[in-house]
C-alpha cells in the first residue's frame, strides 16, 4: 500500500491557499454583480430585445458557474478539515502508545509485566499474563490439550479483574481463575474441566470485589472414574468487601453404551452345484446340494447349491426339468441365515410333439441365530424356454422362488448411564461485608444406552420368465410364484437405566460481620432412560415369473403371483429414567451481626423414561409377473408393534 506523510507546515500552507481562493471568488462575484444583475430593460425595437436576451443568458450562466465554484470550494475545505482531524487523532494515539511503551519499559524489563495494560492470553495449557501493576486485567489461561490441565488466569494489578482459567484437556482439570486487583477487581472465573475432570476454582478478590465463579465439571467418560461427571470448581473468596463466587455446576454423567449386536461369523461351505445336462428325450437336472450347517468356526449357514440346468433337443417328444436350488444350511450360534440356491433353467429345442419344460424351484433361506442377525434370502426360480416346434401341447413353466429366512431376535439391553458430578462449593464473603456464593448444582445423570435391534427377515426369491420363441402351434406358458419374505425378529432387550443425578454443592459462608449465606446447590436431575431397540424389518416378497412370446403365435399363459412380505418384529421397551440426586447442598452461614443463612438445596427430580423402540417395517409384497396374463401382487406383511416407553425415575 502507499504511505502518506502529513506535516503541519503543509497543512498551514493549504489552509492559506484555500482562504485566498475563497476571497478571490467572493471578489469576482461582487464585481460582476452589477453587470449581471442590473441589466437595463430592453428597448421597443427588435435589435434591443435580441441584445438584452443575449446578455441576460450570459449573466445567468455566470451566476450558475459562480455558485458551483463556491460549492466546490466549501466541499474541498470540509474534506481537508476532516483529514486534518484524522491526522490529529492518529498523532494523539501514536503519542499515547509511545508514552505507554516508555512508561511500561522499566517494569516490563524488571518484573515481566507492564505498569498499565492488559495481560496477554496464555498459550496451550499455559497461564495468562499478569495485568499492569497500576491498572489492567489479567490474561486468560490457555486451554489444555488431551491430558493437560488448563492454564491459570493471570492476576490483575492494583485495579482490574483476574483472567479466566483455561479449559482442561480431555481427562484434565480446568485452570483456576486469576486474582482480582489489590485495590479493586473481581476474581476470574475457573475454566471448564475436561472429560470427567473437575472445573477450575474461581479466583479470589483481594480488597474490594467479588470472587470468581467456579468452572463447570467435565462430562463423564466411560471407563474414567466410573463415568461420573467432573466436580464443579469452588467459587472464589471475596477479600474485605464483596460477595463470594458461585460454585461450578457438576458435569453430566457419561451416557450408557448402546447395545450392539455381534457381527455374525463366516459362512459354512456352500452346497454342491451339479453339472448341466443336455441331450434328446427327457433331461432332468440334479438338485443343488443343501448348504453345510454352521459350526463354531463357521457359524453362518452355508448357501445352497444352484440346481443344474437341463436342455432337451428331441425332434418329437421332449421333457426338460431344471434342478431345484439347494436349501441353505442351518446356522449355528453366532451365525446368520444362509441364502438358498437358484433353481436350474429348463429348455426345449425343437420338439414337434408334446413337449414340457419346467424351471427348478429356488432353495429356501435359513433363519438367523446370532442376536439380531438377518435371515437368509430365498433362491430365484429357474427359467423355462420353448424354442421352435410345430405341434400343439407345448408347455413351459418357470420355477417358484424360495422363501426367505426369519431374522433372529436380540435380548441385548443398553448400558446404564453414569452419575452426574457434584456441584462446587460457593466462595466466602468479604471480611467486613459480603454474601456467600451459591453452591453449584449437581450434574445431570447420564442417558441410558439404546437396546439392540431385532434381525431383519430375508427377501423371498424371484421367479424367472417362461418364454416361447419361434413356435407356431398352440402352447401354454406359466410364470412361477415369488417366494415369501421372512419375518423380522423382536427386540427383546430394553433401553439402559438413566444415571443418578449428582449432589449439589454447599453454599459459601457470609462475611463474619454482615451478609447472607449462599444457597446450597440443587441436586442434579436423573438421566433419561435409553431408547428401546427397533424391531427387525420384514423381508420383501419375491417377484412373480413373467411370460413372453417372441415370434410365436396361438400362445396362452399367465404370470406368477408375487410372494408375500414378511411381518415386522416388535420394538423393545424403553429404559427407566434415573433417580434424581438425593442430596442438595447445605446453605451457607450468615453474618454474625446481620444476615440470613442460605437455603439448603433441593433433591433432584427423576429422569424421564426412554422411548420405546419402533416396530419393524412390514415387508412389501412381490410384484406379480407380467406378459400374456398378469399375475397378482403378493400381500404386504404387518408392521411390528412399537415397544412401550420406560418409566420415569424416582425423585431424589
Secondary structure, DSSP 8 states (H G I E B T S, - for coil): -------HHHHHHHHHHHHHHHHHHHHHHHHHHHHHH------SSHHHHHHHHHHHHHHHHHHHHHHHHHHHHHHHHHHHHHHHHHHHHHHHHHHHHHHHHHHHHHHHHHHSS-SBS------TT-------SSB----------TT----------SBS---------TTS---------SSB----------TT---------SSBS-----------BTTBGGG------------SBS------------------------B---------EEESSEEE-----------SSS-B---------EEE--SS--EEE-----------TT-----------EEEES-SSS-EEE-----------STT-----------EEEES--SS-EEEE------------B--------------------SSB--------------------------------EEEES--S-EEEE------------B--------------------SSB--------------------------------EEEES--SEEEE-----------------------S---------SSB--------------------------------SSS-----------------------
